């Protein structure tokens, strides 16, 4: 009976350890890091576009329409800023219809 008892304790210990490890990984391993930096395009969108109007969710328009808006209203931005902004908006835009 001593061998069976040791085997039972061994299985119980590693079984509980496995459950606790899986629980920990599920809770903490699936959450995004708190200090994950926002994309440059999103920061530009907030800084440049919100100075004139409320920010619309990028998925409200298609990528082609966002391109037209960036060309029309992005005159005071550098070419690099316009491209970063456009990349962000088109990546998050609604699918073309």
DRENDO-1510 file (C-alpha; in Angstrom, 1 decimal, always signed):
<recs>
REC; n; res; u; v; w
REC; 1; UNK; +0.0; +0.0; +0.0 .
REC; 2; UNK; +3.0; +2.3; +0.5 .
REC; 3; UNK; +3.9; +2.3; -3.2 .
REC; 4; UNK; +0.3; +3.1; -4.3 .
REC; 5; UNK; +0.2; +6.0; -1.8 .
REC; 6; UNK; +3.4; +7.5; -3.1 .
REC; 7; UNK; +2.2; +7.1; -6.7 .
REC; 8; UNK; -1.1; +8.8; -5.8 .
REC; 9; UNK; +0.7; +11.7; -4.1 .
REC; 10; UNK; +3.0; +12.1; -7.1 .
REC; 11; UNK; +0.1; +12.2; -9.5 .
REC; 12; UNK; -1.9; +14.6; -7.3 .
REC; 13; UNK; +1.0; +17.0; -6.9 .
REC; 14; UNK; +1.8; +17.2; -10.6 .
REC; 15; UNK; -1.8; +17.3; -11.5 .
REC; 16; UNK; -2.5; +20.3; -9.3 .
REC; 17; UNK; +0.7; +21.9; -10.4 .
REC; 18; UNK; -0.4; +21.6; -14.0 .
REC; 19; UNK; -3.8; +23.1; -13.3 .
REC; 20; UNK; -2.3; +26.0; -11.4 .
REC; 21; UNK; +0.2; +26.7; -14.2 .
REC; 22; UNK; -2.5; +26.6; -16.9 .
REC; 23; UNK; -4.6; +28.9; -14.9 .
REC; 24; UNK; -1.7; +31.4; -14.4 .
REC; 25; UNK; -0.9; +31.3; -18.1 .
REC; 26; UNK; -4.5; +31.8; -19.1 .
REC; 27; UNK; -5.0; +34.8; -16.8 .
REC; 28; UNK; -1.6; +36.5; -17.3 .
REC; 29; UNK; -0.3; +35.0; -20.5 .
REC; 30; UNK; -3.3; +36.2; -22.6 .
REC; 31; UNK; -3.3; +39.8; -21.5 .
REC; 32; UNK; -1.6; +42.5; -23.6 .
REC; 33; UNK; +1.3; +44.3; -22.0 .
REC; 34; UNK; +0.3; +47.5; -20.3 .
REC; 35; UNK; +3.2; +49.5; -21.8 .
REC; 36; UNK; +2.8; +48.4; -25.4 .
REC; 37; UNK; +3.4; +51.5; -27.5 .
REC; 38; UNK; +0.7; +52.8; -29.9 .
REC; 39; UNK; +1.4; +52.8; -33.6 .
REC; 40; UNK; +2.9; +56.0; -34.9 .
REC; 41; UNK; -0.1; +56.4; -37.3 .
REC; 42; UNK; -2.5; +56.3; -34.4 .
REC; 43; UNK; -0.6; +58.9; -32.5 .
REC; 44; UNK; -0.6; +61.1; -35.6 .
REC; 45; UNK; -4.3; +60.6; -36.1 .
REC; 46; UNK; -5.0; +61.7; -32.5 .
REC; 47; UNK; -2.6; +64.7; -32.7 .
REC; 48; UNK; -3.2; +66.1; -36.1 .
REC; 49; UNK; -6.8; +65.2; -36.9 .
REC; 50; UNK; -8.4; +65.8; -33.5 .
REC; 51; UNK; -7.3; +69.5; -33.6 .
REC; 52; UNK; -10.0; +70.2; -36.2 .
REC; 53; UNK; -12.7; +67.6; -35.6 .
REC; 54; UNK; -13.7; +64.6; -33.5 .
REC; 55; UNK; -11.9; +61.4; -34.4 .
REC; 56; UNK; -13.9; +58.9; -36.4 .
REC; 57; UNK; -13.2; +55.2; -36.1 .
REC; 58; UNK; -10.9; +54.1; -39.0 .
REC; 59; UNK; -13.4; +51.3; -39.9 .
REC; 60; UNK; -16.1; +53.9; -40.7 .
REC; 61; UNK; -14.5; +54.5; -44.1 .
REC; 62; UNK; -12.7; +52.4; -46.8 .
REC; 63; UNK; -9.0; +52.6; -47.4 .
REC; 64; UNK; -9.5; +54.5; -50.7 .
REC; 65; UNK; -11.7; +57.2; -49.0 .
REC; 66; UNK; -9.1; +57.6; -46.2 .
REC; 67; UNK; -6.4; +58.1; -48.9 .
REC; 68; UNK; -8.5; +60.9; -50.4 .
REC; 69; UNK; -9.0; +62.6; -47.0 .
REC; 70; UNK; -5.3; +62.4; -46.1 .
REC; 71; UNK; -4.3; +63.9; -49.5 .
REC; 72; UNK; -7.0; +66.7; -49.1 .
REC; 73; UNK; -6.5; +67.5; -45.4 .
REC; 74; UNK; -2.9; +66.5; -44.7 .
REC; 75; UNK; -1.2; +69.4; -46.4 .
REC; 76; UNK; +0.5; +70.6; -43.3 .
REC; 77; UNK; +2.1; +67.2; -42.5 .
REC; 78; UNK; +5.4; +65.9; -43.9 .
REC; 79; UNK; +5.3; +63.1; -46.5 .
REC; 80; UNK; +6.5; +60.6; -43.9 .
REC; 81; UNK; +3.7; +61.7; -41.5 .
REC; 82; UNK; +1.1; +61.4; -44.2 .
REC; 83; UNK; +2.3; +57.9; -45.1 .
REC; 84; UNK; +2.3; +56.7; -41.5 .
REC; 85; UNK; -1.2; +58.1; -41.0 .
REC; 86; UNK; -2.4; +56.5; -44.2 .
REC; 87; UNK; -0.9; +53.2; -43.3 .
REC; 88; UNK; -2.7; +53.2; -40.0 .
REC; 89; UNK; -6.0; +54.3; -41.4 .
REC; 90; UNK; -6.0; +51.8; -44.3 .
REC; 91; UNK; -4.9; +48.9; -42.1 .
REC; 92; UNK; -7.9; +49.6; -39.8 .
REC; 93; UNK; -10.4; +50.7; -42.5 .
REC; 94; UNK; -13.5; +48.8; -43.5 .
REC; 95; UNK; -13.2; +46.4; -46.4 .
REC; 96; UNK; -13.8; +47.9; -49.8 .
REC; 97; UNK; -17.3; +47.4; -50.9 .
</recs>
